[in-house]
Amino acid sequence: MESNVRDQVVLASPKDETERATVAGACVRKLGIKFPAVLDEFGNTTERAYTGWPDRIYLIDSRNHVVFKSRPGPFGFNPPELQSALAQLVGN
């Protein structure tokens, strides 16, 4: 992807969970992501269960219900939509 090349986020596909964590950490740092990132296990069970590919942002409430699911990212991410969902969740 052209933007990955521009942002110098071009890495080989990981071959195990340790490499996956290293790649994810590099992406979080390079892209300046400011919220916690959680990694799926190497078999991608969460991705399959929640349609997590391409990247999506989920907001999960205290009852473990998905209360917000972003459009596919990274270009579909809309921070104001997430902010609105967070405000609704906490009652602001």
ZIRA-V154535 format. One record per residue. N is the residue number from 1. RES is the residue in one letter. PSI is psi in degrees with one decimal (* if undefined). D_LAST is the distance of its C-alpha to the last C-alpha in Angstrom with 2 decimals. Layout:
<<N:RES:PSI:D_LAST> <N:RES:PSI:D_LAST>>
//
This chain:
<<1:M:133.2:37.99> <2:E:-41.5:38.68> <3:S:-32.0:35.35> <4:N:-41.3:35.95> <5:V:-46.3:39.35> <6:R:-42.0:38.01> <7:D:3.2:35.37> <8:Q:44.1:38.07> <9:V:71.2:36.29> <10:V:107.8:39.35> <11:L:151.0:40.14> <12:A:151.7:42.41> <13:S:133.1:41.04> <14:P:149.8:40.68> <15:K:-9.6:43.36> <16:D:177.6:41.64> <17:E:-32.8:38.40> <18:T:-46.0:39.28> <19:E:-37.7:39.81> <20:R:-43.5:36.60> <21:A:-38.9:34.64> <22:T:-45.6:36.53> <23:V:-44.8:35.83> <24:A:-43.6:32.10> <25:G:-41.3:31.96> <26:A:-42.0:33.88> <27:C:-44.7:31.58> <28:V:-45.7:28.42> <29:R:-50.0:30.23> <30:K:-36.8:31.84> <31:L:-5.0:28.79> <32:G:32.6:26.54> <33:I:127.8:23.96> <34:K:-0.4:21.35> <35:F:159.8:19.69> <36:P:138.6:21.71> <37:A:138.1:24.29> <38:V:134.9:25.91> <39:L:136.8:29.45> <40:D:154.5:30.91> <41:E:166.8:34.26> <42:F:-23.7:37.32> <43:G:-5.4:37.93> <44:N:37.3:34.57> <45:T:-35.8:33.70> <46:T:-41.5:29.94> <47:E:-46.4:30.64> <48:R:-37.9:32.79> <49:A:-35.9:30.41> <50:Y:8.4:27.31> <51:T:55.2:29.13> <52:G:1.1:28.00> <53:W:134.8:30.62> <54:P:178.2:30.28> <55:D:141.5:27.37> <56:R:158.4:23.95> <57:I:128.7:20.54> <58:Y:143.8:19.11> <59:L:123.2:15.82> <60:I:129.8:16.82> <61:D:-179.3:14.90> <62:S:-12.2:16.38> <63:R:11.5:18.80> <64:N:29.2:20.14> <65:H:139.1:19.10> <66:V:117.6:18.64> <67:V:-7.8:15.34> <68:F:135.3:15.97> <69:K:119.7:19.43> <70:S:166.7:20.23> <71:R:164.6:23.35> <72:P:137.9:26.36> <73:G:179.6:26.28> <74:P:-16.0:26.76> <75:F:-18.7:27.07> <76:G:-3.7:24.62> <77:F:134.1:21.72> <78:N:94.1:19.04> <79:P:-39.6:16.54> <80:P:-33.9:14.21> <81:E:-44.0:14.19> <82:L:-42.5:13.37> <83:Q:-42.4:10.56> <84:S:-43.7:9.07> <85:A:-40.4:9.94> <86:L:-42.8:8.49> <87:A:-42.3:4.90> <88:Q:-41.3:6.00> <89:L:-40.4:7.82> <90:V:0.7:5.86> <91:G:29.8:3.81> <92:N:*:0.00>>
//
